[in-house]
Amino acid sequence: MQRVCGKEGCKCTRGELHPSLYLAIRVGEKRKMIHIPQALEVTARQWVATYQESWQLMEKISQACLERFFKDKERGKRG
């Protein structure tokens, strides 16, 4: 996202906004935007990458469990 810093005479007051990083999270049913300070951008990006990797692994595990369930269910019908 882009933002205005508020400093008098800064280029952002003329429309050249500063890029900034935000993290979108859900709190209950609402979505919340959290500003990430520049000093924590690398860390925040690593956290997001780790979350995404974990989510993908959970999806693979869920799919494997579902496939195993259907195989066991089919064996139960035959046996």
C-alpha positions in Angstrom: 0.0 0.0 0.0 1.0 3.6 -0.3 0.8 6.2 2.4 1.5 9.8 3.4 4.2 10.3 6.0 2.9 13.7 7.2 6.2 15.5 7.1 5.8 19.1 5.9 7.2 19.6 2.4 7.7 15.9 1.7 7.0 14.7 -1.8 4.1 12.6 -0.5 2.2 15.8 0.2 2.3 16.4 -3.6 0.9 13.0 -4.4 4.1 10.9 -4.6 3.2 8.4 -1.8 5.6 6.2 0.1 5.3 2.5 -0.4 4.6 0.6 2.9 4.0 -3.0 3.8 0.8 -4.2 5.6 -0.3 -7.6 6.8 -3.9 -8.5 6.4 -5.3 -10.8 9.1 -8.7 -11.9 10.2 -9.9 -11.2 13.7 -13.2 -13.1 14.1 -15.2 -12.1 11.1 -13.4 -8.8 10.5 -10.3 -8.1 8.5 -7.5 -6.1 10.1 -4.6 -4.4 8.4 -1.4 -4.1 10.4 1.4 -1.8 9.3 4.8 -3.5 9.2 7.7 -1.2 10.0 10.6 -1.2 7.5 12.9 -2.8 10.1 10.6 -5.8 10.3 9.8 -6.3 6.6 12.2 -9.2 6.0 11.0 -10.9 9.2 7.4 -10.4 8.2 8.0 -11.8 4.7 9.7 -14.9 6.2 6.7 -15.4 8.5 4.3 -15.2 5.6 6.4 -17.6 3.5 6.5 -20.1 6.5 2.7 -19.8 6.9 2.1 -20.4 3.2 4.4 -23.4 3.2 2.7 -24.8 6.3 -0.7 -24.3 4.7 0.4 -26.2 1.6 1.7 -29.1 3.6 -1.5 -29.3 5.6 -3.4 -29.4 2.3 -1.3 -32.3 1.1 -1.8 -34.1 4.4 -5.6 -33.6 4.2 -5.7 -34.9 0.6 -3.7 -38.0 1.6 -6.0 -38.6 4.5 -9.1 -38.2 2.3 -7.7 -40.7 -0.3 -6.9 -43.2 2.5 -10.4 -42.8 3.8 -12.0 -43.6 0.5 -9.6 -46.6 -0.1 -10.5 -48.0 3.4 -14.2 -47.3 2.7 -14.0 -49.2 -0.6 -12.2 -52.1 1.1 -14.9 -52.2 3.7 -17.7 -52.6 1.1 -15.8 -55.6 -0.5 -14.8 -57.4 2.6 
